[in-house]
Amino acid sequence: MNIRLFLISICLTTGGPALGGGALQPYFNTQQFTGLASDQVMKYDDTLLDYDLDNANHKNIHFRTCRQVEATRDKDILASQYSLFKLLKTNCLALERFTRARPASQGFLPDRLTKKWIDALPATAVPRMNDEDLRRRNGKRLSRYESQLRVVLADDGTANVTTKTDQLTYVIMARADFDGDGIEDMLLRIDWRALRAFGKGTDLVMITKTAAQSPVQLQWRAGVD
């Protein structure tokens, strides 16, 4: 089955990009948003959540909207649940950007994640550890920068990537024209954990490709505007 037809069948949003020409319709991956209660995501403030975490005093917090997530401070969440809260915040950020996006008039991104496309990602399309690490990666491809890179594609469309130091999972959270240039972009969520040290988290980047033969570019990263 064509992956875009598959995405439409599992996701009750505005659907995947148009298959018969015309505008490429925005797509949001509801299946990868744990705690999402709304069947459709059209407006940010109207989207409902059903998600529970504990605060620093071990009292329950029931999240009903992403605005409530925004208003909650990191230190208000029980430390052992911070990674879950970070994932929730990241998904809400993807949702917020999606609801402000528009259909694209053209696109050069693949229908789904592939090993070849993961190899071609910028080396900066990894979680931000520090500025020096990103500077070393700048201008390089992921497959050229990483001395070890193993890619396993999952049935749900995600890509599990193992490097020498980390386990990464790449998730397409949304597709649309996010920057107003008429070209389809992709919000790519990166879930990660360190292999040889304590550490795990989630990051969100915007990926684009402006022409069929142009390189894949990282245009934006959460927390860096």
Buried (B, 14 or more C-beta within 10 A) or exposed (E): EEEBEBBBEEBEBBBBBEEEEEBBBBBBBBEBBEBBEBEEBEEBEEBBBEBEBBBEEEEEBEBEBBBBBEEBEEEEBBEEBBBBBBBBBBBBBBBBBBBEBEBBEEBBBBBBBEBEBBBBBBBBBBBBBEEEBBEEBEEEBBBEBBEEBEBEBEEEBBBBBBBEBBBBBBBBBBBBBBBEBBBBBBBBBBBBBBEEEEBBBBBBBBBBBBEEEEEBBBBBBBEEE
